[in-house]
Amino acid sequence: MARLLAPLRFAADLALPPRCPGCGAVTGDDHRFCATCWNELRFLAPPWCAACHVPFAYDRGPGALCATCHGKRPRHAGIRAAVAYGDVARTVALRLKYGGRTAFAETVARQMVRLMPEGADLLIPVPLHRWRLWSRGFNQAALISRALTRATGVPNDPLLLRRVRATPFLRAMGARARARAVAGAFFMDREAREKLRGKAVVLVDDIHTSGATTDACTRILLRAGAARVTILCWARVLDPAAND
């Protein structure tokens, strides 16, 4: 069968060759970045803050905290982002979310897999409100979660956590306004809480900016009985003054 399909794939590659998710240049394989875009991506990894996982310029030793977490530790068990938010990371996210390039969910998931927390029991994507889901046609976080499940075997459930109130775009808001905008926006019913109890949850999203949305989700998940909640995303805005 593989021999029969090989000529068809060769013809397809000639007509529609694999292209870089960042700039569209022809590449050697699907989901592969060209050398220029790859070099522009800043991949995140330790050393980082023991609480929020913001990257450090050098290793400060085990248990070291950033200035923010020294003042107040977060509810979550860390924000694990594959890359820092930048031009290429932003382009990929926008093409996935608004350009209909749903295959890019697999692209970003391949870079996120290395940061999957040990002992993860369940992946939960940040939900969209039904009106936004209907207008867009898909939830990009749910697509990424599904790709992560295929790669790791960790199950995902896009229905446990629901967004019951539509929220405005948070892009131009300050931190307090963002927190007010998402207050009460998420909900879990009793049956969902029973499924969640005692689980090590990974909350999946595409871009992490101020943390208002993921903080609201984390609060609900912990109250519902999750043992811990780790945030896993494609890109993280490291400049707190930047917007997604």
ChimeraX attribute file (.defattr): number of C-alpha atoms within 10 A of each C-alpha:
attribute: neighborCount
match mode: 1-to-1
recipient: residues
	/A:1	5
	/A:2	7
	/A:3	7
	/A:4	8
	/A:5	9
	/A:6	11
	/A:7	11
	/A:8	11
	/A:9	13
	/A:10	12
	/A:11	11
	/A:12	12
	/A:13	13
	/A:14	10
	/A:15	9
	/A:16	11
	/A:17	16
	/A:18	19
	/A:19	18
	/A:20	22
	/A:21	27
	/A:22	23
	/A:23	14
	/A:24	12
	/A:25	15
	/A:26	16
	/A:27	16
	/A:28	13
	/A:29	12
	/A:30	16
	/A:31	19
	/A:32	18
	/A:33	24
	/A:34	18
	/A:35	11
	/A:36	13
	/A:37	18
	/A:38	14
	/A:39	11
	/A:40	13
	/A:41	19
	/A:42	15
	/A:43	14
	/A:44	19
	/A:45	16
	/A:46	13
	/A:47	17
	/A:48	23
	/A:49	24
	/A:50	19
	/A:51	21
	/A:52	21
	/A:53	20
	/A:54	23
	/A:55	18
	/A:56	16
	/A:57	8
	/A:58	9
	/A:59	12
	/A:60	13
	/A:61	11
	/A:62	10
	/A:63	9
	/A:64	16
	/A:65	20
	/A:66	18
	/A:67	10
	/A:68	13
	/A:69	16
	/A:70	11
	/A:71	9
	/A:72	9
	/A:73	16
	/A:74	14
	/A:75	15
	/A:76	22
	/A:77	20
	/A:78	21
	/A:79	24
	/A:80	27
	/A:81	27
	/A:82	26
	/A:83	22
	/A:84	22
	/A:85	26
	/A:86	15
	/A:87	12
	/A:88	22
	/A:89	24
	/A:90	18
	/A:91	16
	/A:92	23
	/A:93	24
	/A:94	15
	/A:95	16
	/A:96	22
	/A:97	19
	/A:98	11
	/A:99	12
	/A:100	14
	/A:101	15
	/A:102	17
	/A:103	16
	/A:104	22
	/A:105	25
	/A:106	20
	/A:107	20
	/A:108	25
	/A:109	24
	/A:110	18
	/A:111	16
	/A:112	21
	/A:113	16
	/A:114	12
	/A:115	15
	/A:116	17
	/A:117	17
	/A:118	7
	/A:119	10
	/A:120	16
	/A:121	16
	/A:122	22
	/A:123	26
	/A:124	25
	/A:125	30
	/A:126	24
	/A:127	23
	/A:128	24
	/A:129	16
	/A:130	16
	/A:131	11
	/A:132	13
	/A:133	13
	/A:134	11
	/A:135	8
	/A:136	15
	/A:137	11
	/A:138	15
	/A:139	23
	/A:140	27
	/A:141	24
	/A:142	24
	/A:143	22
	/A:144	27
	/A:145	32
	/A:146	23
	/A:147	22
	/A:148	25
	/A:149	17
	/A:150	14
	/A:151	13
	/A:152	11
	/A:153	12
	/A:154	17
	/A:155	15
	/A:156	23
	/A:157	14
	/A:158	18
	/A:159	13
	/A:160	18
	/A:161	22
	/A:162	20
	/A:163	19
	/A:164	15
	/A:165	17
	/A:166	15
	/A:167	16
	/A:168	10
	/A:169	10
	/A:170	19
	/A:171	12
	/A:172	11
	/A:173	14
	/A:174	12
	/A:175	15
	/A:176	9
	/A:177	13
	/A:178	20
	/A:179	18
	/A:180	13
	/A:181	19
	/A:182	21
	/A:183	16
	/A:184	14
	/A:185	17
	/A:186	23
	/A:187	16
	/A:188	19
	/A:189	11
	/A:190	9
	/A:191	9
	/A:192	16
	/A:193	19
	/A:194	13
	/A:195	14
	/A:196	22
	/A:197	16
	/A:198	15
	/A:199	19
	/A:200	21
	/A:201	27
	/A:202	28
	/A:203	24
	/A:204	28
	/A:205	25
	/A:206	29
	/A:207	22
	/A:208	25
	/A:209	21
	/A:210	24
	/A:211	18
	/A:212	20
	/A:213	21
	/A:214	22
	/A:215	18
	/A:216	17
	/A:217	27
	/A:218	26
	/A:219	15
	/A:220	18
	/A:221	27
	/A:222	20
	/A:223	12
	/A:224	20
	/A:225	16
	/A:226	21
	/A:227	14
	/A:228	18
	/A:229	26
	/A:230	23
	/A:231	27
	/A:232	28
	/A:233	27
	/A:234	28
	/A:235	28
	/A:236	25
	/A:237	20
	/A:238	15
	/A:239	11
	/A:240	10
	/A:241	10
	/A:242	12
	/A:243	15
	/A:244	16
